[in-house]
Amino acid sequence: MGTRREFLKTASAGALAALTAQSLLGAAAEQAPISVPGKDGLIVRSYRFLDLEMPVEFMTDWITPVPHFFVRNHMLEPAEIDAKEWKLAISGEVERPLSLTLTDLAKVPVHSVTNTLECAGNGRSLQSPKVPGIQWGKGAVGNAQFSGPSLKSLLEKAGLKDTGKHVVFRGLDVVPGKVPPFIRSIPIEKAMDGDTLVATRMNGAALTPHHGYPARVITPGWAGAASCKWLAEITVQAKPADGNFMLPGYRMPNQPVKPGEAVKPEDTHSVTGLTVKSLIASPSDGAKLKPGAQLVRSTFQPMAAPVGIPRNSEKIRRSMRGDSGAMPGSQRRAGTTRSCLAPPTVRGECSPTRPSGTPAGIFITLVIR
């Protein structure tokens, strides 16, 4: 699987001489047809730190294949990591600082989680007025099965002190020039959730370089920025991490504000769980359909519970149901619920089972009049 460096090495010298950083970014914005090995068909949103978006029409599987999974980088990807030399350091407010190899991690019981990863900026290009940042469409999201030891088990092995309230992650991203390093932290409550992982596998295979090989953090239900890739250091400390990607980055105002309005840092909070999103994967936007039965594939990403709120809490059920108290457009059959995403002007019903020969997901058969 190729990295950005490999792409640059294989490009012709003449072409590289003609391209500046500005033109590279411009080419990405125009979705230039330059493929990234192992990620064919993805939309290139940035070549600078390699940001790849999954086209909506790829969102037809419950589990997103790794070649279709979006890529978000804040820095340069590591050129190469030797698994035999790699170690994970756990330090700070612990009784027994650790230095763990991949072999050590393999000796810890494996836990698996099927988790939706989504960039907090997903859909940014659709916002009005426009805001700076990677201009994602709808595809900075994917669903995969991640496996590895739970973070809780590793922290317990190190012996948490009572003074440890936050867990800081640092990866092996290559920091260019004066760009601030990508460092994130999560509260100890989230770190000790049994589903929070130090994952070494994705969809049953070892992590690929684009997705954090040899190990990454997985914080289920939280924005993707909390799931640090190429993990190298875990530090337990009394307060949240400092740095650009904790403050002012990845924060939301405590109260609604006008677009562009300045907000004091103390009037913001860190982004954690994301709200429910749904879309039609096929037919594609603008497609012309013939009258008759049509198969519509749709998908949605459920909201995660913030720290301290159980996943099945009434607060979350209300946010899913709306004020009416019922799941809008839903149909209950044999103890299951399928969410209908059809426009109100189109007649249709949810299919309780997937049609033969189609991939897993949520399917709706519509009759276009």
KOLTORMI-81499 format. One record per residue (C-alpha): residue in three letters; x, y, z. Coordinates in nm, 4 decimals, padded with zeros to 6 digits. Layout:
PT  nugu        xx        yy        zz
PT   ala         X         Y         Z
...
//
This chain:
PT  nugu        xx        yy        zz
PT   met   00.0000   00.0000   00.0000
PT   gly   00.1503   00.3286  -00.1061
PT   thr   00.2255   00.6314   00.1068
PT   arg   00.2408   00.9927   00.0039
PT   arg   00.6201   00.9687  -00.0091
PT   glu   00.5980   00.6741  -00.2479
PT   phe   00.3603   00.8707  -00.4670
PT   leu   00.6052   01.1605  -00.4802
PT   lys   00.8967   00.9274  -00.5545
PT   thr   00.7176   00.7622  -00.8440
PT   ala   00.6007   01.0884  -01.0002
PT   ser   00.8188   01.2173  -01.2824
PT   ala   01.0824   01.4762  -01.1988
PT   gly   00.9422   01.7110  -01.4605
PT   ala   00.5942   01.6916  -01.3167
PT   leu   00.7186   01.7518  -00.9636
PT   ala   00.9173   02.0537  -01.0721
PT   ala   00.6045   02.2003  -01.2238
PT   leu   00.3852   02.1355  -00.9221
PT   thr   00.4030   02.3545  -00.6136
PT   ala   00.2250   02.2847  -00.2884
PT   gln  -00.0445   02.5250  -00.4022
PT   ser  -00.1047   02.3386  -00.7260
PT   leu  -00.1103   02.0047  -00.5457
PT   leu  -00.3814   02.1267  -00.3157
PT   gly  -00.5640   02.2767  -00.6087
PT   ala  -00.5482   01.9488  -00.7942
PT   ala  -00.6900   01.7710  -00.4920
PT   ala  -00.9737   02.0191  -00.4655
PT   glu  -01.0606   01.9457  -00.8287
PT   gln  -01.0483   01.5703  -00.7551
PT   ala  -00.7704   01.5047  -01.0076
PT   pro  -00.7721   01.1427  -01.1283
PT   ile  -00.4461   01.0382  -00.9592
PT   ser  -00.5061   00.7140  -00.7720
PT   val  -00.3445   00.6152  -00.4443
PT   pro  -00.2324   00.2485  -00.4410
PT   gly  -00.4734   00.0375  -00.2384
PT   lys  -00.7326   00.3149  -00.2324
PT   asp  -00.8607   00.3153  -00.5911
PT   gly  -01.1797   00.5111  -00.6444
PT   leu  -01.1505   00.7318  -00.3362
PT   ile  -01.1766   01.1089  -00.3676
PT   val  -00.8505   01.2920  -00.2952
PT   arg  -00.9304   01.5909  -00.0756
PT   ser  -00.5691   01.6781   00.0056
PT   tyr  -00.2277   01.5523  -00.1061
PT   arg  -00.0423   01.7557   00.1532
PT   phe  -00.1228   01.5166   00.4396
PT   leu  -00.3204   01.2680   00.2270
PT   asp  -00.6916   01.2937   00.2980
PT   leu  -00.9129   01.0509   00.1063
PT   glu  -01.2924   01.0410   00.1004
PT   met  -01.5177   00.7442   00.0287
PT   pro  -01.7711   00.8131  -00.2495
PT   val  -02.1317   00.7854  -00.1341
PT   glu  -02.2027   00.5054  -00.3801
PT   phe  -01.9503   00.2869  -00.1909
PT   met  -02.1638   00.3016   00.1256
PT   thr  -02.3582  -00.0168   00.0582
PT   asp  -02.1942  -00.2552   00.3071
PT   trp  -02.2456  -00.2778   00.6815
PT   ile  -01.8695  -00.3317   00.7152
PT   thr  -01.6678  -00.0926   00.5001
PT   pro  -01.3892  -00.2739   00.3095
PT   val  -01.0466  -00.1346   00.3995
PT   pro  -00.9753  -00.0206   00.0384
PT   his  -01.2899   00.1950   00.0571
PT   phe  -01.2336   00.3283   00.4096
PT   phe  -01.1662   00.7031   00.4255
PT   val  -00.8242   00.8340   00.5317
PT   arg  -00.7699   01.1406   00.7522
PT   asn  -00.4185   01.2611   00.8332
PT   his  -00.3167   01.5732   01.0233
PT   met   00.0538   01.5179   00.9535
PT   leu   00.2694   01.3150   00.7162
PT   glu   00.2326   00.9397   00.7442
PT   pro   00.5392   00.7559   00.8802
PT   ala   00.7493   00.6318   00.5879
PT   glu   00.8017   00.2875   00.7387
PT   ile   00.7629   00.1292   01.0802
PT   asp   00.9595  -00.1819   01.1729
PT   ala   00.7228  -00.3991   01.3747
PT   lys   01.0156  -00.5707   01.5460
PT   glu   01.1518  -00.2378   01.6706
PT   trp   00.8189  -00.0696   01.7530
PT   lys   00.7287  -00.0227   02.1194
PT   leu   00.4371   00.1350   02.3039
PT   ala   00.5304   00.3370   02.6123
PT   ile   00.2809   00.3819   02.8979
PT   ser   00.3890   00.6369   03.1577
PT   gly   00.2760   00.9265   03.3760
PT   glu   00.0408   00.8740   03.6681
PT   val   00.0930   00.4963   03.6844
PT   glu   00.2638   00.2701   03.9333
PT   arg   00.4547   00.0633   03.6763
PT   pro   00.5585   00.2386   03.3527
PT   leu   00.5528  -00.0073   03.0630
PT   ser   00.7264  -00.0540   02.7294
PT   leu   00.5257  -00.3010   02.5224
PT   thr   00.6099  -00.4738   02.1949
PT   leu   00.3612  -00.6204   01.9479
PT   thr   00.4440  -00.9599   02.0967
PT   asp   00.3501  -00.8265   02.4416
PT   leu   00.0182  -00.6921   02.3102
PT   ala  -00.0578  -01.0280   02.1495
PT   lys  -00.0442  -01.1893   02.4954
PT   val  -00.3271  -00.9661   02.6245
PT   pro  -00.6864  -01.0920   02.5712
PT   val  -00.8278  -00.9636   02.2426
PT   his  -01.1451  -00.7580   02.2366
PT   ser  -01.3335  -00.6733   01.9149
PT   val  -01.5584  -00.3757   01.8478
PT   thr  -01.7562  -00.2880   01.5366
PT   asn  -01.7275   00.0887   01.5263
PT   thr  -01.8176   00.3783   01.3013
PT   leu  -01.5245   00.6158   01.2553
PT   glu  -01.6169   00.9613   01.1305
PT   cys  -01.4167   01.2801   01.0914
PT   ala  -01.5694   01.5628   01.2926
PT   gly  -01.5522   01.7737   00.9759
PT   asn  -01.7548   01.5325   00.7620
PT   gly  -01.9925   01.7345   00.5440
PT   arg  -01.7944   02.0584   00.5802
PT   ser  -01.8269   02.1432   00.2097
PT   leu  -02.2056   02.1481   00.2524
PT   gln  -02.2002   02.4135   00.5237
PT   ser  -02.3105   02.7696   00.4598
PT   pro  -02.1337   03.0012   00.4989
PT   lys  -01.8175   02.8157   00.3994
PT   val  -01.5659   02.7375   00.6718
PT   pro  -01.1947   02.6561   00.6354
PT   gly  -01.0590   02.3041   00.6560
PT   ile  -01.0682   01.9894   00.4442
PT   gln  -01.3766   02.0262   00.2257
PT   trp  -01.5281   01.6865   00.2939
PT   gly  -01.8462   01.5831   00.1202
PT   lys  -02.0391   01.3010   00.2873
PT   gly  -01.7788   01.0252   00.2818
PT   ala  -01.5363   01.0945   00.5690
PT   val  -01.6911   00.8009   00.7520
PT   gly  -01.6643   00.4223   00.7600
PT   asn  -01.7661   00.1231   00.9685
PT   ala  -01.5166  -00.1505   01.0552
PT   gln  -01.4424  -00.4234   01.3057
PT   phe  -01.1369  -00.3381   01.5149
PT   ser  -00.9586  -00.5866   01.7399
PT   gly  -00.6861  -00.5673   02.0023
PT   pro  -00.6387  -00.5381   02.3775
PT   ser  -00.8669  -00.3000   02.5607
PT   leu  -00.6990   00.0178   02.6791
PT   lys  -00.8439  -00.0579   03.0213
PT   ser  -00.6486  -00.3836   03.0463
PT   leu  -00.3210  -00.2080   02.9614
PT   leu  -00.3801   00.0741   03.2094
PT   glu  -00.4651  -00.1759   03.4807
PT   lys  -00.1438  -00.3617   03.3993
PT   ala   00.0461  -00.0351   03.4498
PT   gly  -00.1396   00.0397   03.7743
PT   leu  -00.3405   00.3623   03.7603
PT   lys  -00.2854   00.6182   04.0332
PT   asp  -00.5788   00.8114   04.1771
PT   thr  -00.4274   01.1274   04.0288
PT   gly  -00.4691   00.9967   03.6731
PT   lys  -00.7717   01.1719   03.5230
PT   his  -00.6840   01.1981   03.1527
PT   val  -00.5042   00.9756   02.9031
PT   val  -00.2885   01.1397   02.6357
PT   phe  -00.2000   00.9773   02.3020
PT   arg   00.0870   01.0546   02.0692
PT   gly   00.1556   00.8783   01.7419
PT   leu   00.4474   00.8558   01.5021
PT   asp   00.3105   01.1104   01.2549
PT   val   00.5925   01.3053   01.0869
PT   val   00.5570   01.6691   01.1953
PT   pro   00.6721   01.9053   00.9180
PT   gly   00.8350   02.2372   01.0029
PT   lys   00.6461   02.4475   01.2549
PT   val   00.3216   02.2526   01.2351
PT   pro   00.2064   02.1684   01.5915
PT   pro   00.2156   01.7943   01.6737
PT   phe  -00.1078   01.5977   01.6716
PT   ile  -00.1650   01.5126   02.0373
PT   arg  -00.5052   01.4230   02.1813
PT   ser  -00.6395   01.3074   02.5180
PT   ile  -00.9568   01.1509   02.6538
PT   pro  -01.1007   01.1488   03.0072
PT   ile  -01.0169   00.8487   03.2228
PT   glu  -01.3839   00.7397   03.2152
PT   lys  -01.3673   00.6901   02.8383
PT   ala  -01.0233   00.5303   02.8605
PT   met  -01.1549   00.2728   03.1081
PT   asp  -01.4573   00.1844   02.8960
PT   gly  -01.4143  -00.1815   02.8026
PT   asp  -01.4724  -00.1057   02.4326
PT   thr  -01.1920   00.1515   02.4026
PT   leu  -00.9086  -00.0336   02.2305
PT   val  -00.5455  -00.0331   02.1358
PT   ala  -00.6349  -00.1962   01.8050
PT   thr  -00.3881  -00.3942   01.5967
PT   arg  -00.6355  -00.5417   01.3473
PT   met  -00.9079  -00.4051   01.1190
PT   asn  -01.1684  -00.6255   00.9514
PT   gly  -00.9762  -00.9364   01.0518
PT   ala  -00.6349  -00.8343   00.9166
PT   ala  -00.3393  -00.6350   01.0491
PT   leu  -00.3842  -00.2592   01.0299
PT   thr  -00.2581  -00.1067   00.7070
PT   pro  -00.0167   00.1894   00.7092
PT   his  -00.2916   00.4364   00.6128
PT   his  -00.4969   00.3243   00.9125
PT   gly  -00.2319   00.3329   01.1827
PT   tyr  -00.0129   00.0215   01.1607
PT   pro   00.1032  -00.1319   01.3881
PT   ala  -00.1419  -00.0047   01.6552
PT   arg  -00.3966   00.2696   01.6992
PT   val  -00.6489   00.3866   01.9555
PT   ile  -01.0188   00.3219   01.8940
PT   thr  -01.2613   00.5301   02.1010
PT   pro  -01.6020   00.3957   01.9935
PT   gly  -01.8722   00.6493   01.9242
PT   trp  -01.6429   00.9527   01.9422
PT   ala  -01.5156   01.1675   01.6583
PT   gly  -01.2276   01.0070   01.4684
PT   ala  -00.9733   01.2569   01.6021
PT   ala  -00.9816   01.0742   01.9360
PT   ser  -00.8595   00.7517   01.7709
PT   cys  -00.4866   00.8248   01.7354
PT   lys  -00.2974   00.6315   01.4647
PT   trp   00.0589   00.4876   01.4693
PT   leu   00.0375   00.4907   01.8475
PT   ala   00.3704   00.5208   02.0306
PT   glu   00.3044   00.6907   02.3655
PT   ile   00.0256   00.6745   02.6239
PT   thr   00.0636   00.9193   02.9111
PT   val  -00.1711   00.9319   03.2093
PT   gln  -00.1928   01.2750   03.3678
PT   ala  -00.4062   01.4915   03.5929
PT   lys  -00.5339   01.7294   03.3236
PT   pro  -00.6233   01.7193   02.9538
PT   ala  -00.3468   01.7433   02.6949
PT   asp  -00.2275   02.0835   02.5829
PT   gly  -00.1764   02.1806   02.2222
PT   asn  -00.3487   02.3076   01.9108
PT   phe  -00.5575   01.9933   01.8533
PT   met  -00.7146   02.0121   02.1999
PT   leu  -00.7530   02.3894   02.2290
PT   pro  -00.8694   02.5619   02.0120
PT   gly  -00.9029   02.2582   01.7819
PT   tyr  -01.1916   02.0128   01.7999
PT   arg  -01.4098   02.2217   02.0264
PT   met  -01.7696   02.3434   02.0077
PT   pro  -01.9347   02.6499   02.1649
PT   asn  -02.1406   02.5790   02.4748
PT   gln  -02.4179   02.7954   02.3310
PT   pro  -02.5272   02.8644   01.9698
PT   val  -02.3389   03.1531   01.8076
PT   lys  -02.3556   03.3350   01.4770
PT   pro  -02.1224   03.2127   01.1967
PT   gly  -01.7760   03.3592   01.2442
PT   glu  -01.8513   03.4956   01.5902
PT   ala  -01.5568   03.4827   01.8308
PT   val  -01.5939   03.2455   02.1260
PT   lys  -01.3829   03.2446   02.4403
PT   pro  -01.2025   02.9134   02.5086
PT   glu  -01.3748   02.8801   02.8447
PT   asp  -01.7105   02.8935   02.6647
PT   thr  -01.6362   02.5824   02.4574
PT   his  -01.6194   02.2075   02.5137
PT   ser  -01.4281   01.9263   02.3466
PT   val  -01.5999   01.7383   02.0636
PT   thr  -01.6859   01.3821   02.1703
PT   gly  -01.9849   01.1944   02.0254
PT   leu  -02.1391   01.2960   01.6935
PT   thr  -02.5085   01.3245   01.6133
PT   val  -02.7085   01.0901   01.3912
PT   lys  -02.6520   01.1242   01.0160
PT   ser  -02.8196   00.9354   00.7332
PT   leu  -02.7993   00.9295   00.3552
PT   ile  -02.9097   00.7512   00.0413
PT   ala  -02.6186   00.5553  -00.1080
PT   ser  -02.7973   00.4567  -00.4253
PT   pro  -02.9462   00.5606  -00.6599
PT   ser  -02.6907   00.8404  -00.6894
PT   asp  -02.7832   01.2054  -00.6555
PT   gly  -02.9548   01.3266  -00.9723
PT   ala  -03.0154   00.9773  -01.1127
PT   lys  -03.3161   00.9339  -01.3428
PT   leu  -03.5277   00.6320  -01.2531
PT   lys  -03.7916   00.4483  -01.4520
PT   pro  -04.1376   00.3990  -01.2964
PT   gly  -04.1734   00.0838  -01.0901
PT   ala  -04.0008  -00.0836  -00.7987
PT   gln  -03.6560   00.0532  -00.7202
PT   leu  -03.4003  -00.0721  -00.4670
PT   val  -03.2735   00.2120  -00.2506
PT   arg  -02.9702   00.1543  -00.0305
PT   ser  -02.9383   00.3790   00.2707
PT   thr  -02.7134   00.4044   00.5713
PT   phe  -02.6948   00.5900   00.8979
PT   gln  -02.4443   00.6427   01.1773
PT   pro  -02.5937   00.6303   01.5292
PT   met  -02.5076   00.8823   01.7960
PT   ala  -02.2702   00.7813   02.0724
PT   ala  -02.3305   00.8421   02.4389
PT   pro  -02.1168   01.1156   02.5979
PT   val  -01.9126   01.0218   02.9025
PT   gly  -02.1401   00.9361   03.1919
PT   ile  -02.4539   00.8689   02.9808
PT   pro  -02.5407   00.5011   02.9138
PT   arg  -02.5843   00.4100   02.5481
PT   asn  -02.9478   00.3107   02.6072
PT   ser  -03.0374   00.6217   02.8072
PT   glu  -03.3700   00.7996   02.7637
PT   lys  -03.1836   01.1115   02.6483
PT   ile  -03.0423   00.9236   02.3486
PT   arg  -03.3737   00.7490   02.2767
PT   arg  -03.5470   01.0894   02.2672
PT   ser  -03.2853   01.2263   02.0268
PT   met  -03.3397   00.9263   01.7983
PT   arg  -03.7208   00.9378   01.8168
PT   gly  -03.7840   01.3103   01.7993
PT   asp  -04.0606   01.4925   01.9876
PT   ser  -04.3329   01.2565   01.8624
PT   gly  -04.1890   00.9654   02.0606
PT   ala  -04.1679   00.7327   01.7589
PT   met  -03.8789   00.6560   01.5264
PT   pro  -03.9759   00.8616   01.2189
PT   gly  -04.0545   00.6435   00.9196
PT   ser  -03.9643   00.3279   01.1086
PT   gln  -04.1294  -00.0102   01.0832
PT   arg  -04.1196  -00.2737   01.3579
PT   arg  -04.1367  -00.6366   01.2529
PT   ala  -04.0309  -00.9476   01.4425
PT   gly  -03.8638  -00.7352   01.7083
PT   thr  -03.6487  -00.5347   01.4650
PT   thr  -03.6523  -00.1725   01.3566
PT   arg  -03.5541  -00.0488   01.0132
PT   ser  -03.5328   00.3237   00.9485
PT   cys  -03.7040   00.4390   00.6312
PT   leu  -03.5208   00.7288   00.4721
PT   ala  -03.7661   00.7855   00.1856
PT   pro  -03.8807   01.1403   00.0983
PT   pro  -04.2368   01.2109   00.2141
PT   thr  -04.3596   01.2352  -00.1476
PT   val  -04.2470   00.8806  -00.2335
PT   arg  -04.4403   00.5718  -00.1272
PT   gly  -04.2371   00.2844   00.0093
PT   glu  -04.1795   00.0445   00.2926
PT   cys  -03.8777  -00.0944   00.4702
PT   ser  -03.7574  -00.4390   00.3727
PT   pro  -03.7058  -00.6505   00.6903
PT   thr  -03.4553  -00.8715   00.5080
PT   arg  -03.1969  -00.7917   00.2450
PT   pro  -03.2762  -00.8966  -00.1122
PT   ser  -03.0929  -01.2027  -00.2426
PT   gly  -02.7533  -01.1244  -00.3925
PT   thr  -02.7217  -00.7793  -00.2353
PT   pro  -02.4658  -00.6679   00.0267
PT   ala  -02.5592  -00.6216   00.3897
PT   gly  -02.7116  -00.2915   00.4911
PT   ile  -03.0481  -00.1192   00.5163
PT   phe  -03.2597  -00.1609   00.2045
PT   ile  -03.5837   00.0035   00.1031
PT   thr  -03.7982  -00.0946  -00.1937
PT   leu  -03.9736   00.2110  -00.3325
PT   val  -04.2468   00.2361  -00.5917
PT   ile  -04.1977   00.5477  -00.7999
PT   arg  -04.5326   00.6844  -00.9283
//
